[in-house]
Each structure stands twice: as C-alpha cells, then as structure tokens.
C-alpha cells in the first residue's frame, strides 16, 4: 500500500517532497525550493504525518525513514542536508526534468 502511495505521487517532471507538518527540516526544505520559479504543479508537497508505513517504505527503498524525503524526478536525493549539499547544481537538475519556467 505504501509503495503505491509513494509511486503514484512522484513523476519524472516534478519535485516531490514527503514531509511532516511539525518538522522544521521539512519547512526549511519547502522554503528553499519555493525560491525557484517552478512550472505549475512541478513542486508537490505531501504531508505524511501519521503514515508510518510510508516511512517504513522509505527505510526499505532509500535506507532512511526521516523526513523530508526529496525526490527530483523519480530519484530520491535524500533530506534537507542532501538538498543543501546539491544546491549549487539544483537549477541545472530542475531544468533537466523540465520543472522550471
């Protein structure tokens, strides 16, 4: 069930974040990405508060169950620290998937 939930939300042409409402790291990741000029619908944020099975699925597939889980296209780049680490090449990555205006 969790695998279908996740796979139905990630797309080749968008950035998808799985977050928890109360998480400051999640808020920081969303704010960081909101600074880019995305095409409509190409930045999607899903609150998985209370969905432990989704976090268990992330543990199995990405090796981490922490949030945020950031997907650029269908590739999970990790969490906030990973997003910050690739910030210098983020514009290129976002253009490559067609997510920017």
Biotite code that builds the C-alpha atoms (Angstrom):
import biotite.structure as struc

atoms = struc.array([
    struc.Atom([0.000, 0.000, 0.000], chain_id="A", res_id=1, res_name="UNK", atom_name="CA", element="C"),
    struc.Atom([2.763, 2.480, 0.950], chain_id="A", res_id=2, res_name="UNK", atom_name="CA", element="C"),
    struc.Atom([4.624, 1.711, -2.265], chain_id="A", res_id=3, res_name="UNK", atom_name="CA", element="C"),
    struc.Atom([1.546, 2.611, -4.336], chain_id="A", res_id=4, res_name="UNK", atom_name="CA", element="C"),
    struc.Atom([1.053, 5.784, -2.305], chain_id="A", res_id=5, res_name="UNK", atom_name="CA", element="C"),
    struc.Atom([4.621, 6.941, -2.993], chain_id="A", res_id=6, res_name="UNK", atom_name="CA", element="C"),
    struc.Atom([4.854, 5.798, -6.609], chain_id="A", res_id=7, res_name="UNK", atom_name="CA", element="C"),
    struc.Atom([1.542, 7.456, -7.505], chain_id="A", res_id=8, res_name="UNK", atom_name="CA", element="C"),
    struc.Atom([2.897, 10.809, -6.340], chain_id="A", res_id=9, res_name="UNK", atom_name="CA", element="C"),
    struc.Atom([6.364, 11.006, -7.861], chain_id="A", res_id=10, res_name="UNK", atom_name="CA", element="C"),
    struc.Atom([6.765, 11.999, -11.518], chain_id="A", res_id=11, res_name="UNK", atom_name="CA", element="C"),
    struc.Atom([9.641, 12.429, -13.964], chain_id="A", res_id=12, res_name="UNK", atom_name="CA", element="C"),
    struc.Atom([8.953, 16.149, -14.401], chain_id="A", res_id=13, res_name="UNK", atom_name="CA", element="C"),
    struc.Atom([8.432, 17.349, -10.847], chain_id="A", res_id=14, res_name="UNK", atom_name="CA", element="C"),
    struc.Atom([9.995, 17.738, -7.436], chain_id="A", res_id=15, res_name="UNK", atom_name="CA", element="C"),
    struc.Atom([8.115, 15.832, -4.756], chain_id="A", res_id=16, res_name="UNK", atom_name="CA", element="C"),
    struc.Atom([8.607, 16.244, -1.027], chain_id="A", res_id=17, res_name="UNK", atom_name="CA", element="C"),
    struc.Atom([7.208, 13.972, 1.646], chain_id="A", res_id=18, res_name="UNK", atom_name="CA", element="C"),
    struc.Atom([7.057, 15.945, 4.887], chain_id="A", res_id=19, res_name="UNK", atom_name="CA", element="C"),
    struc.Atom([5.598, 16.130, 8.364], chain_id="A", res_id=20, res_name="UNK", atom_name="CA", element="C"),
    struc.Atom([3.814, 19.325, 9.308], chain_id="A", res_id=21, res_name="UNK", atom_name="CA", element="C"),
    struc.Atom([5.640, 19.767, 12.610], chain_id="A", res_id=22, res_name="UNK", atom_name="CA", element="C"),
    struc.Atom([9.146, 19.186, 11.224], chain_id="A", res_id=23, res_name="UNK", atom_name="CA", element="C"),
    struc.Atom([11.411, 22.264, 10.963], chain_id="A", res_id=24, res_name="UNK", atom_name="CA", element="C"),
    struc.Atom([13.684, 20.482, 8.459], chain_id="A", res_id=25, res_name="UNK", atom_name="CA", element="C"),
    struc.Atom([10.668, 19.907, 6.226], chain_id="A", res_id=26, res_name="UNK", atom_name="CA", element="C"),
    struc.Atom([9.651, 23.555, 6.420], chain_id="A", res_id=27, res_name="UNK", atom_name="CA", element="C"),
    struc.Atom([13.208, 24.620, 5.539], chain_id="A", res_id=28, res_name="UNK", atom_name="CA", element="C"),
    struc.Atom([13.306, 22.273, 2.527], chain_id="A", res_id=29, res_name="UNK", atom_name="CA", element="C"),
    struc.Atom([9.968, 23.588, 1.249], chain_id="A", res_id=30, res_name="UNK", atom_name="CA", element="C"),
    struc.Atom([11.071, 27.201, 1.721], chain_id="A", res_id=31, res_name="UNK", atom_name="CA", element="C"),
    struc.Atom([14.354, 26.537, -0.065], chain_id="A", res_id=32, res_name="UNK", atom_name="CA", element="C"),
    struc.Atom([12.559, 25.073, -3.071], chain_id="A", res_id=33, res_name="UNK", atom_name="CA", element="C"),
    struc.Atom([9.887, 27.769, -3.173], chain_id="A", res_id=34, res_name="UNK", atom_name="CA", element="C"),
    struc.Atom([12.665, 30.155, -4.181], chain_id="A", res_id=35, res_name="UNK", atom_name="CA", element="C"),
    struc.Atom([12.697, 28.590, -7.666], chain_id="A", res_id=36, res_name="UNK", atom_name="CA", element="C"),
    struc.Atom([10.320, 29.533, -10.471], chain_id="A", res_id=37, res_name="UNK", atom_name="CA", element="C"),
    struc.Atom([8.552, 26.175, -10.940], chain_id="A", res_id=38, res_name="UNK", atom_name="CA", element="C"),
    struc.Atom([6.118, 25.352, -13.702], chain_id="A", res_id=39, res_name="UNK", atom_name="CA", element="C"),
    struc.Atom([2.593, 24.910, -12.275], chain_id="A", res_id=40, res_name="UNK", atom_name="CA", element="C"),
    struc.Atom([2.300, 21.565, -10.485], chain_id="A", res_id=41, res_name="UNK", atom_name="CA", element="C"),
    struc.Atom([6.017, 20.787, -10.644], chain_id="A", res_id=42, res_name="UNK", atom_name="CA", element="C"),
    struc.Atom([6.608, 21.242, -6.911], chain_id="A", res_id=43, res_name="UNK", atom_name="CA", element="C"),
    struc.Atom([4.419, 18.912, -4.878], chain_id="A", res_id=44, res_name="UNK", atom_name="CA", element="C"),
    struc.Atom([4.444, 18.555, -1.095], chain_id="A", res_id=45, res_name="UNK", atom_name="CA", element="C"),
    struc.Atom([2.700, 15.671, 0.658], chain_id="A", res_id=46, res_name="UNK", atom_name="CA", element="C"),
    struc.Atom([2.204, 15.558, 4.429], chain_id="A", res_id=47, res_name="UNK", atom_name="CA", element="C"),
    struc.Atom([2.783, 12.017, 5.692], chain_id="A", res_id=48, res_name="UNK", atom_name="CA", element="C"),
    struc.Atom([2.126, 12.758, 9.368], chain_id="A", res_id=49, res_name="UNK", atom_name="CA", element="C"),
    struc.Atom([0.779, 9.528, 10.882], chain_id="A", res_id=50, res_name="UNK", atom_name="CA", element="C"),
    struc.Atom([1.697, 7.409, 7.851], chain_id="A", res_id=51, res_name="UNK", atom_name="CA", element="C"),
    struc.Atom([4.375, 5.267, 9.487], chain_id="A", res_id=52, res_name="UNK", atom_name="CA", element="C"),
    struc.Atom([4.064, 2.654, 6.742], chain_id="A", res_id=53, res_name="UNK", atom_name="CA", element="C"),
    struc.Atom([5.253, 5.248, 4.214], chain_id="A", res_id=54, res_name="UNK", atom_name="CA", element="C"),
    struc.Atom([8.294, 5.985, 6.368], chain_id="A", res_id=55, res_name="UNK", atom_name="CA", element="C"),
    struc.Atom([8.920, 2.243, 6.680], chain_id="A", res_id=56, res_name="UNK", atom_name="CA", element="C"),
    struc.Atom([8.780, 2.030, 2.869], chain_id="A", res_id=57, res_name="UNK", atom_name="CA", element="C"),
    struc.Atom([11.346, 4.828, 2.618], chain_id="A", res_id=58, res_name="UNK", atom_name="CA", element="C"),
    struc.Atom([13.580, 2.912, 5.039], chain_id="A", res_id=59, res_name="UNK", atom_name="CA", element="C"),
    struc.Atom([13.421, -0.115, 2.740], chain_id="A", res_id=60, res_name="UNK", atom_name="CA", element="C"),
    struc.Atom([13.935, 1.799, -0.513], chain_id="A", res_id=61, res_name="UNK", atom_name="CA", element="C"),
    struc.Atom([16.213, 4.716, 0.395], chain_id="A", res_id=62, res_name="UNK", atom_name="CA", element="C"),
    struc.Atom([17.879, 3.498, 3.580], chain_id="A", res_id=63, res_name="UNK", atom_name="CA", element="C"),
    struc.Atom([16.368, 6.336, 5.638], chain_id="A", res_id=64, res_name="UNK", atom_name="CA", element="C"),
    struc.Atom([12.949, 6.884, 7.140], chain_id="A", res_id=65, res_name="UNK", atom_name="CA", element="C"),
    struc.Atom([13.479, 10.506, 8.153], chain_id="A", res_id=66, res_name="UNK", atom_name="CA", element="C"),
    struc.Atom([11.651, 13.449, 6.611], chain_id="A", res_id=67, res_name="UNK", atom_name="CA", element="C"),
    struc.Atom([11.766, 15.329, 4.414], chain_id="A", res_id=68, res_name="UNK", atom_name="CA", element="C"),
    struc.Atom([12.266, 12.817, 1.606], chain_id="A", res_id=69, res_name="UNK", atom_name="CA", element="C"),
    struc.Atom([13.050, 14.851, -1.502], chain_id="A", res_id=70, res_name="UNK", atom_name="CA", element="C"),
    struc.Atom([12.570, 13.408, -4.982], chain_id="A", res_id=71, res_name="UNK", atom_name="CA", element="C"),
    struc.Atom([13.823, 15.201, -8.070], chain_id="A", res_id=72, res_name="UNK", atom_name="CA", element="C"),
    struc.Atom([12.009, 13.430, -10.823], chain_id="A", res_id=73, res_name="UNK", atom_name="CA", element="C"),
    struc.Atom([11.887, 9.805, -9.705], chain_id="A", res_id=74, res_name="UNK", atom_name="CA", element="C"),
    struc.Atom([15.262, 9.976, -7.957], chain_id="A", res_id=75, res_name="UNK", atom_name="CA", element="C"),
    struc.Atom([15.364, 10.384, -4.170], chain_id="A", res_id=76, res_name="UNK", atom_name="CA", element="C"),
    struc.Atom([18.180, 12.765, -3.331], chain_id="A", res_id=77, res_name="UNK", atom_name="CA", element="C"),
    struc.Atom([17.621, 12.426, 0.432], chain_id="A", res_id=78, res_name="UNK", atom_name="CA", element="C"),
    struc.Atom([16.658, 15.008, 3.031], chain_id="A", res_id=79, res_name="UNK", atom_name="CA", element="C"),
    struc.Atom([17.324, 18.661, 3.800], chain_id="A", res_id=80, res_name="UNK", atom_name="CA", element="C"),
    struc.Atom([21.090, 18.308, 4.251], chain_id="A", res_id=81, res_name="UNK", atom_name="CA", element="C"),
    struc.Atom([21.307, 16.455, 0.932], chain_id="A", res_id=82, res_name="UNK", atom_name="CA", element="C"),
    struc.Atom([19.223, 19.169, -0.744], chain_id="A", res_id=83, res_name="UNK", atom_name="CA", element="C"),
    struc.Atom([21.535, 21.819, 0.683], chain_id="A", res_id=84, res_name="UNK", atom_name="CA", element="C"),
    struc.Atom([24.586, 19.852, -0.463], chain_id="A", res_id=85, res_name="UNK", atom_name="CA", element="C"),
    struc.Atom([23.383, 19.871, -4.112], chain_id="A", res_id=86, res_name="UNK", atom_name="CA", element="C"),
    struc.Atom([22.064, 23.452, -4.004], chain_id="A", res_id=87, res_name="UNK", atom_name="CA", element="C"),
    struc.Atom([24.793, 24.661, -6.369], chain_id="A", res_id=88, res_name="UNK", atom_name="CA", element="C"),
    struc.Atom([23.604, 22.288, -9.113], chain_id="A", res_id=89, res_name="UNK", atom_name="CA", element="C"),
    struc.Atom([19.904, 22.380, -8.268], chain_id="A", res_id=90, res_name="UNK", atom_name="CA", element="C"),
    struc.Atom([18.956, 24.839, -11.051], chain_id="A", res_id=91, res_name="UNK", atom_name="CA", element="C"),
    struc.Atom([20.529, 22.517, -13.638], chain_id="A", res_id=92, res_name="UNK", atom_name="CA", element="C"),
    struc.Atom([18.825, 19.468, -12.147], chain_id="A", res_id=93, res_name="UNK", atom_name="CA", element="C"),
    struc.Atom([15.441, 21.230, -12.152], chain_id="A", res_id=94, res_name="UNK", atom_name="CA", element="C"),
    struc.Atom([15.867, 22.371, -15.752], chain_id="A", res_id=95, res_name="UNK", atom_name="CA", element="C"),
    struc.Atom([16.839, 18.843, -16.824], chain_id="A", res_id=96, res_name="UNK", atom_name="CA", element="C"),
    struc.Atom([13.495, 17.471, -15.636], chain_id="A", res_id=97, res_name="UNK", atom_name="CA", element="C"),
    struc.Atom([11.590, 20.410, -17.130], chain_id="A", res_id=98, res_name="UNK", atom_name="CA", element="C"),
    struc.Atom([10.310, 21.705, -13.795], chain_id="A", res_id=99, res_name="UNK", atom_name="CA", element="C"),
    struc.Atom([11.325, 25.359, -14.181], chain_id="A", res_id=100, res_name="UNK", atom_name="CA", element="C"),
    struc.Atom([9.670, 28.149, -16.160], chain_id="A", res_id=101, res_name="UNK", atom_name="CA", element="C"),
])
